[in-house]
Amino acid sequence: MTIDLHYWPTPNGHKISIALEELGLPYTVKLVNIGAGDQFKPEFLAIAPNNRMPAIVDPDGPDGAPIAIFESGAILQYLARKTGQLYGRSERERVAVDQWLMWQMGGVGPMAGQAHHFLKYAPQMDPPQVLPYAQDRYRREVGRLYGVLDRQLADKSFVTGDSLTIADIAIWPWAMGWEGQQQSLDDKPHLARWLEALAARPAFQKGRAVGAEARQPVMDKQAMDMLFKR
């Protein structure tokens, strides 16, 4: 049965489209234009009360009953449990996957998101907000986190070992934005190798391309107000 994916082409959205592609699950994309305020519509809030995408509705949920799920990390865990894939082969391996998934949710996602905001979007606001302390703070923290990831990958093909898991899928869309976060990979060869290897996987290419044509390259004032002032 087809899963409804409520989605916009951002790193958090890419996590789920990539996972669905890797798992081979059929899905229908329902675009949630976050620059136009679709995330505040009652029908979306009914499944994602925190007014953030992505979210899914699986008509074939637990016990065969439909289920709606928000929060990208929870969606990844659900899909992995549902299929028995991308979550390790033992409890010890699943603990490792959960650790790195939570590391992304609590670290890389928020810190890289703030770096993008203060380095790219805040200077474009009216009036411009150029805040060197915030820029330096989040640039440095993202660099620290990528150093942690580089060391983790020094002797591993994937984040938790020799197999792709939802931890890789969660981290990769954010780490792929390293240039916009004003980072360097010159001193992070293992991270660079991992980014390139995952970028070559067909499911990652297809998942990242979902809805790409809908996203405007330059955010207008209305979209910025919708995202940053509500």
C-alpha positions as CSV (number, residue, x, y, z in Angstrom):
1,M,0.0,0.0,0.0
2,T,1.2,3.5,-0.9
3,I,2.6,5.7,1.9
4,D,1.8,9.4,1.7
5,L,4.9,11.5,2.1
6,H,4.2,15.1,3.2
7,Y,7.4,16.7,2.1
8,W,9.4,19.7,0.9
9,P,12.9,19.4,-0.5
10,T,15.0,20.2,2.5
11,P,17.5,18.0,4.4
12,N,14.9,16.7,6.7
13,G,12.6,15.9,3.8
14,H,15.4,14.2,1.9
15,K,15.9,11.8,4.8
16,I,12.5,10.2,4.2
17,S,12.5,10.3,0.4
18,I,15.9,8.6,0.4
19,A,14.9,6.0,3.0
20,L,11.7,5.1,1.0
21,E,13.8,4.7,-2.1
22,E,16.4,2.6,-0.4
23,L,13.7,0.4,1.1
24,G,11.8,0.1,-2.2
25,L,8.5,1.2,-0.5
26,P,5.9,2.8,-2.8
27,Y,5.0,6.4,-1.9
28,T,3.1,9.4,-3.1
29,V,4.6,12.9,-2.6
30,K,2.3,15.6,-1.2
31,L,4.3,18.8,-1.3
32,V,4.1,21.0,1.8
33,N,5.3,24.4,0.5
34,I,6.9,25.8,3.7
35,G,7.6,29.1,2.1
36,A,3.9,29.6,1.3
37,G,2.7,28.5,4.8
38,D,1.3,25.1,3.9
39,Q,2.7,23.7,7.2
40,F,0.1,25.8,9.0
41,K,-3.0,24.4,7.2
42,P,-5.4,22.5,9.5
43,E,-5.1,19.3,7.4
44,F,-1.4,19.2,7.8
45,L,-1.5,20.1,11.5
46,A,-3.8,17.1,12.0
47,I,-0.9,14.8,11.2
48,A,2.1,17.0,12.2
49,P,1.0,19.2,15.2
50,N,4.5,20.8,15.4
51,N,3.9,22.4,11.9
52,R,7.1,20.9,10.6
53,M,7.5,18.5,7.7
54,P,8.2,15.8,6.8
55,A,5.4,13.6,7.9
56,I,4.0,10.3,6.6
57,V,0.6,8.6,6.6
58,D,1.0,4.8,6.2
59,P,-2.4,3.1,5.4
60,D,-0.9,-0.2,6.4
61,G,0.3,0.7,9.9
62,P,0.5,-1.5,13.0
63,D,-2.2,-4.2,13.1
64,G,-3.2,-3.1,9.6
65,A,-4.6,0.2,10.7
66,P,-3.5,3.6,9.3
67,I,-0.9,5.6,11.2
68,A,0.4,9.2,10.9
69,I,3.9,10.0,12.0
70,F,5.8,13.3,12.3
71,E,9.5,13.9,13.2
72,S,12.0,12.6,10.7
73,G,13.9,10.5,13.2
74,A,10.7,8.8,14.4
75,I,9.7,8.2,10.7
76,L,13.1,6.6,10.0
77,Q,12.8,4.3,13.0
78,Y,9.3,3.3,12.0
79,L,10.2,2.5,8.4
80,A,13.2,0.5,9.5
81,R,11.1,-1.5,12.0
82,K,8.4,-2.0,9.5
83,T,10.7,-3.5,6.9
84,G,13.3,-5.1,9.1
85,Q,16.0,-3.2,7.1
86,L,18.6,-0.4,7.7
87,Y,18.5,-0.9,11.5
88,G,21.3,-3.4,12.2
89,R,21.1,-7.1,12.8
90,S,21.3,-7.3,16.6
91,E,20.3,-5.2,19.6
92,R,23.9,-4.0,20.0
93,E,23.9,-2.8,16.4
94,R,20.5,-1.1,16.8
95,V,21.8,0.8,19.9
96,A,24.7,2.1,17.8
97,V,22.2,3.2,15.1
98,D,20.0,4.9,17.6
99,Q,23.0,6.7,19.1
100,W,24.1,8.2,15.8
101,L,20.5,9.0,14.8
102,M,20.0,10.9,18.0
103,W,23.4,12.6,17.4
104,Q,22.1,13.9,14.1
105,M,18.7,14.9,15.5
106,G,20.1,16.8,18.5
107,G,23.4,18.0,17.0
108,V,24.1,18.1,13.3
109,G,20.5,19.1,12.3
110,P,20.0,22.0,14.7
111,M,23.6,23.3,14.5
112,A,23.9,23.1,10.7
113,G,20.4,24.6,10.4
114,Q,21.5,27.6,12.6
115,A,24.7,27.9,10.6
116,H,22.7,28.1,7.4
117,H,20.3,30.7,8.9
118,F,23.0,33.1,10.3
119,L,25.4,32.7,7.4
120,K,23.0,32.7,4.5
121,Y,19.5,33.9,5.4
122,A,19.9,36.4,8.2
123,P,22.1,38.7,6.1
124,Q,19.3,38.8,3.4
125,M,16.7,40.0,5.9
126,D,15.2,43.5,5.9
127,P,17.1,45.0,7.6
128,P,20.1,42.7,7.2
129,Q,21.1,40.8,10.3
130,V,24.9,40.1,10.1
131,L,25.8,38.7,13.5
132,P,29.4,37.7,13.7
133,Y,29.1,36.0,17.1
134,A,26.3,33.7,15.9
135,Q,28.0,33.0,12.6
136,D,31.2,32.0,14.4
137,R,29.4,30.0,17.1
138,Y,27.5,27.8,14.7
139,R,30.3,27.5,12.1
140,R,32.7,26.3,14.8
141,E,30.2,23.8,16.3
142,V,29.3,22.3,12.9
143,G,33.1,21.9,12.3
144,R,33.5,20.2,15.6
145,L,30.6,17.8,14.8
146,Y,32.0,16.9,11.4
147,G,35.3,16.2,13.1
148,V,33.6,13.7,15.3
149,L,32.0,12.1,12.3
150,D,35.3,12.0,10.4
151,R,36.9,10.1,13.2
152,Q,34.0,7.7,13.4
153,L,34.3,6.9,9.7
154,A,38.1,6.3,9.9
155,D,37.7,2.6,10.0
156,K,34.1,2.1,8.8
157,S,32.4,2.1,5.5
158,F,29.3,3.5,7.0
159,V,28.6,5.4,10.3
160,T,27.9,2.4,12.4
161,G,29.9,-0.3,10.6
162,D,29.9,-2.2,7.3
163,S,26.2,-1.7,6.4
164,L,24.0,1.3,5.4
165,T,21.5,2.3,8.1
166,I,19.0,5.0,8.9
167,A,21.8,6.8,10.8
168,D,23.7,7.4,7.5
169,I,20.4,8.4,5.8
170,A,19.7,10.9,8.6
171,I,23.2,12.5,8.6
172,W,24.0,12.7,4.9
173,P,21.5,15.3,3.7
174,W,22.7,17.7,6.3
175,A,26.4,17.0,5.8
176,M,26.1,17.4,2.0
177,G,25.5,21.1,2.8
178,W,29.0,21.5,4.2
179,E,29.9,24.3,1.7
180,G,26.9,26.4,2.7
181,Q,27.9,25.9,6.3
182,Q,31.4,27.3,5.5
183,Q,33.2,24.1,6.3
184,S,36.2,22.4,4.8
185,L,36.8,18.7,4.0
186,D,40.5,19.1,3.5
187,D,41.2,17.8,7.0
188,K,38.2,15.3,7.0
189,P,39.1,12.7,4.3
190,H,36.9,9.9,5.8
191,L,33.9,12.2,5.8
192,A,34.6,13.3,2.2
193,R,34.9,9.6,1.1
194,W,31.6,8.7,2.8
195,L,29.7,11.7,1.3
196,E,30.9,10.8,-2.2
197,A,30.1,7.1,-1.8
198,L,26.5,7.7,-0.6
199,A,26.0,10.4,-3.3
200,A,26.7,7.6,-5.9
201,R,23.9,5.4,-4.7
202,P,20.9,5.5,-7.0
203,A,18.4,5.7,-4.1
204,F,20.2,8.7,-2.7
205,Q,20.2,10.4,-6.0
206,K,16.6,9.7,-6.7
207,G,15.5,10.6,-3.1
208,R,17.4,13.9,-3.1
209,A,15.9,14.8,-6.5
210,V,12.3,14.5,-5.3
211,G,10.5,17.9,-5.6
212,A,13.8,19.7,-6.5
213,E,12.0,21.7,-9.2
214,A,9.6,23.2,-6.7
215,R,12.2,24.9,-4.5
216,Q,13.1,28.4,-5.5
217,P,16.9,29.1,-5.6
218,V,16.4,32.4,-3.9
219,M,14.0,32.8,-1.0
220,D,11.7,35.9,-1.3
221,K,10.7,38.1,1.6
222,Q,7.3,36.5,2.0
223,A,8.9,33.0,2.3
224,M,11.5,34.3,4.8
225,D,8.8,35.9,6.9
226,M,6.8,32.7,6.8
227,L,9.7,30.6,7.9
228,F,11.4,32.8,10.4
229,K,8.8,35.1,11.9
230,R,5.9,32.7,12.6
